[in-house]
Amino acid sequence: MSRTVTFEDQGILSIVCGANDANIPYMENLLDTTIYLRGDSLIYDGANESVGDMFCALAKKLEALAAENSPITESEIFMEYQSLLSNLQFPKSQEEPEIESGSYVINLGNRSVFPKSRTQKRYLRSISDSQITFAVGPAGTGKTFLAVAYCLAQIISGKRQKLILSRPVVEAGESLGFLPGDLAQKLNPYLKPLYDSMEFMISPQMIKRLEDSDMIEIAPLAYMRGRSLHHACIILDEAQNTTVEQMKMFLTRLGEDSSAIITGDITQTDLPRNKVSGLVHAMSILQGIEGISFVNFHSQDVVRSRIVQRIVDAYEKNK
């Protein structure tokens, strides 16, 4: 059976296909099929009806993305494919309200960030509606990336005065020893993932300006004690490495006009074996409290790459 998706705009088709039609082989690899480009159309010619349906849905998603002047690379194709696959494997229940992606588009200069899966949509809705949001799940699901995007948009638009980036200073299985420089330089290795996300969305020069004007602040978790945080968005990353005492201390810093996003992966805890993770403890005692929401990501939500999803699944099977 043959399935055809025709593009009204040749320019959009060119964006979808990529430079020298390089995206077509990648889509063929994802769908394990052959795709033809003929004139203004992409054509699937195979016997598998479900693959044909996936091909049409993917092509339409990429067409809509290209119409927003977004570049289409392997990363975007995989994220859209993964979103479709996730919706097939975990269909929305009748009780679950529909979440429109357009309601959660985050615009940062020339870049737009938007959720790629139902869980990511629920995550952004929780961040918007709750004062404290816990996001728990494996690497590559967009927990930190979306948190940084949301908070940057808040301070750039003037809705909040400051973005505070915090992380427990715990090494992943090996000691780095003495680190030279001032506080920011010492913490740079630990906060680099947060800066990577920011630099994807805004220029390093703009980040520097925001830091110089005290709108972005680096705050080691150990230095939070005694502070009252107002008019701020706070991101606590790698929260699985907090102790119970540290997590309680952090959560009680928030003023009424501040919000916190707490991210972590409880399968990658670097605490000593006799220490209980503050993230795990908080998840067990804070359920049901008004103003606090929890979003759980799974391997099916991984949007970083196919290989990361397979790695997460392999580790899950061999627990």
C-alpha positions in Angstrom: 0.0 0.0 0.0 1.2 3.5 -0.8 0.8 6.5 1.4 1.5 10.1 0.1 1.9 13.3 2.0 1.8 16.3 -0.4 3.3 19.7 0.7 1.7 22.8 -0.6 4.8 24.9 0.0 8.0 23.6 -1.7 10.1 25.6 0.7 8.6 23.8 3.7 9.2 20.5 2.0 12.9 21.4 1.5 13.2 22.2 5.2 11.7 18.9 6.2 14.0 17.0 3.8 17.1 18.8 5.0 20.2 19.8 3.1 20.7 17.4 0.2 17.7 15.5 1.4 19.8 14.2 4.3 16.7 13.8 6.6 15.0 11.2 4.4 17.5 8.4 5.1 17.2 9.2 8.8 13.4 8.9 8.6 13.8 5.6 6.7 16.0 4.3 9.5 13.5 5.3 12.2 10.5 3.8 10.4 12.5 0.8 9.0 11.1 1.4 5.5 11.8 3.2 2.2 10.6 6.8 1.6 10.5 8.4 -1.8 10.7 12.1 -2.7 8.7 12.9 -5.9 8.0 16.5 -6.8 6.1 18.1 -3.9 5.4 14.8 -2.1 6.9 12.3 0.3 5.8 8.7 -0.5 5.7 5.6 1.7 5.3 2.4 -0.3 5.0 -0.6 2.0 2.7 -3.3 3.3 2.6 -2.3 6.9 -0.4 -0.1 7.6 0.7 1.0 11.0 4.1 2.1 9.6 2.2 4.0 6.9 0.1 5.7 9.6 3.2 6.7 11.5 4.9 8.0 8.3 1.9 10.3 7.6 1.7 11.5 11.2 5.4 12.2 11.3 5.5 14.0 8.0 2.6 16.2 9.1 4.3 17.0 12.4 7.5 18.0 10.6 5.5 20.1 8.1 3.9 22.0 11.0 7.3 22.5 12.7 8.9 23.7 9.5 6.1 26.2 9.0 7.2 27.8 12.2 10.6 28.4 10.6 12.2 25.8 12.9 15.2 24.0 11.4 14.6 20.3 11.0 17.5 18.1 12.0 17.8 14.5 13.2 17.1 15.7 16.7 13.8 17.3 15.9 12.8 14.3 13.8 13.5 11.9 16.6 11.7 14.0 19.2 8.6 14.1 17.0 8.8 10.4 16.3 9.2 9.7 20.0 6.2 11.8 20.8 4.1 9.9 18.4 5.4 6.6 19.6 4.7 7.5 23.2 1.1 8.5 22.4 0.6 5.1 20.8 2.1 3.1 23.6 0.4 5.2 26.4 -2.9 6.5 24.9 -4.5 9.4 26.8 -7.2 8.2 29.2 -10.7 9.7 29.0 -10.2 11.4 32.3 -7.0 13.1 31.3 -7.7 16.6 29.8 -6.2 17.5 26.4 -3.2 19.8 26.6 -2.7 22.1 23.6 1.0 22.4 22.7 0.5 26.0 21.6 -0.4 27.0 25.1 3.0 26.1 26.3 5.3 27.5 23.6 8.2 29.4 25.3 9.6 32.1 23.1 13.2 33.3 23.7 14.4 35.7 21.1 14.7 33.8 17.9 14.1 30.4 19.5 10.9 28.7 20.5 10.8 25.9 22.9 7.8 23.6 23.2 6.9 20.3 24.7 7.6 17.2 22.6 5.5 14.7 24.6 2.4 14.5 26.7 4.5 14.2 29.8 6.5 17.3 28.9 3.2 19.2 28.3 2.0 18.1 31.8 5.4 19.2 33.2 5.1 22.7 31.8 1.5 23.0 33.0 2.6 21.9 36.5 5.4 24.5 36.5 2.9 27.2 35.5 0.2 26.2 38.0 2.3 25.1 41.0 4.7 26.9 43.3 6.9 23.8 43.6 7.3 21.2 40.9 9.2 18.0 41.3 10.3 16.4 38.0 11.7 12.9 38.4 13.0 10.6 35.7 15.9 9.4 33.5 18.4 11.5 31.6 17.3 12.9 28.2 13.7 13.6 29.1 14.0 17.4 29.0 13.5 18.0 32.8 16.3 20.5 33.1 16.1 21.9 29.6 12.4 22.9 29.9 12.9 24.2 33.5 15.7 26.5 32.3 13.6 27.7 29.3 10.6 28.5 31.4 12.7 30.4 34.0 14.6 32.4 31.5 11.4 33.5 29.8 10.1 34.5 33.2 13.0 36.8 34.0 13.4 38.2 30.5 9.7 39.1 30.4 10.0 40.7 33.8 7.5 38.4 35.6 10.3 37.4 38.0 13.4 39.3 39.0 15.9 36.5 39.3 16.8 33.0 38.2 18.7 31.1 40.9 20.6 28.0 39.8 21.5 25.5 42.5 22.9 22.0 42.7 24.3 19.8 45.5 28.1 19.7 45.1 28.4 15.9 45.0 30.9 14.2 42.6 29.7 11.2 40.6 31.9 8.5 42.1 35.3 10.3 42.0 36.8 13.3 43.7 37.9 16.3 41.6 40.1 17.5 44.4 40.8 21.2 44.9 39.3 23.5 42.3 40.9 26.9 41.7 39.2 30.2 41.2 36.3 32.1 42.7 33.0 30.6 43.7 31.5 30.7 40.2 34.6 29.1 38.7 34.7 26.3 41.4 31.0 25.5 40.7 31.3 25.7 36.9 31.9 21.9 36.5 28.8 21.1 38.5 26.5 23.7 36.9 27.7 23.2 33.3 24.6 21.2 32.3 22.4 24.2 33.2 24.6 26.6 31.3 24.6 24.2 28.3 20.8 24.5 28.3 20.9 28.3 28.6 23.5 28.7 25.8 21.2 26.7 23.5 18.5 29.3 23.9 20.3 32.6 24.4 23.8 33.9 23.6 26.7 33.7 26.1 26.8 37.5 25.9 23.2 37.8 27.1 23.9 35.3 29.9 26.8 37.4 31.0 24.7 40.5 31.0 22.0 38.8 33.1 24.7 37.6 35.5 26.2 41.0 35.8 22.8 42.6 36.6 22.2 39.9 39.2 19.3 38.4 37.3 21.0 35.0 37.1 22.6 33.8 40.3 24.7 30.7 41.1 23.8 29.5 44.6 25.4 26.4 46.0 22.9 24.4 48.0 25.1 24.6 51.1 24.9 28.4 51.0 21.1 28.5 50.9 20.6 28.2 54.7 19.2 31.4 56.3 18.1 33.0 53.0 14.6 34.1 52.1 14.0 33.9 48.3 11.6 36.4 46.8 10.5 37.3 43.2 12.6 34.4 41.9 12.5 31.2 39.9 14.8 28.6 41.5 16.0 25.5 39.8 17.5 22.7 42.0 19.1 20.2 39.7 20.4 16.7 40.5 18.2 16.8 43.6 18.6 13.0 44.1 22.0 14.0 45.7 20.5 16.1 48.4 20.2 14.8 51.9 16.8 14.9 53.8 18.1 17.9 55.8 19.2 19.8 52.7 15.9 19.3 50.9 13.9 20.5 53.9 16.3 23.5 54.2 15.9 24.3 50.5 12.1 24.0 50.4 11.7 26.3 53.4 13.6 29.2 51.7 10.7 30.0 49.3 8.7 33.2 49.6 5.1 33.4 48.4 6.2 35.1 45.2 8.9 32.6 44.3 8.6 29.2 42.6 10.9 26.2 42.5 11.6 23.5 40.0 13.3 20.4 41.5 14.7 17.9 39.0 16.5 14.6 39.6 16.9 10.9 38.6 16.6 8.7 41.7 18.4 5.9 39.8 21.6 7.9 39.7 22.2 8.9 43.4 25.8 9.6 44.3 25.2 9.9 48.1 26.9 7.5 50.5 25.0 4.3 50.9 23.9 5.1 54.4 22.3 8.4 53.3 18.6 8.7 52.3 18.0 10.9 49.3 16.2 14.1 50.1 14.4 13.8 46.8 13.1 10.3 47.5 12.0 11.4 51.0 10.2 14.5 49.8 8.3 12.4 47.2 7.1 10.2 50.0 5.9 12.8 52.4 4.8 15.8 50.3 2.2 14.1 48.1 -1.2 15.8 48.2 0.0 19.2 49.5 -1.6 22.1 47.6 0.8 24.0 45.5 3.2 21.1 45.1 3.1 18.9 42.0 5.0 15.8 40.9 5.8 14.8 37.3 7.3 11.4 36.6 9.2 10.8 33.4 9.9 7.4 32.0 12.2 5.9 29.3 9.5 6.4 26.7 9.8 10.2 27.3 13.5 10.3 26.4 13.9 12.8 23.5 17.7 13.1 23.5 18.4 10.2 21.2 17.4 6.6 20.5 20.6 5.2 22.0 19.9 7.0 25.4 16.4 5.5 25.5 17.9 2.0 24.8 20.5 2.5 27.5 17.9 3.6 30.1 15.7 0.5 29.2 18.7 -1.8 29.5 19.5 -0.5 33.0 15.9 -0.7 34.1 15.8 -4.4 33.0 18.9 -5.2 35.0 18.1 -3.6 38.3 
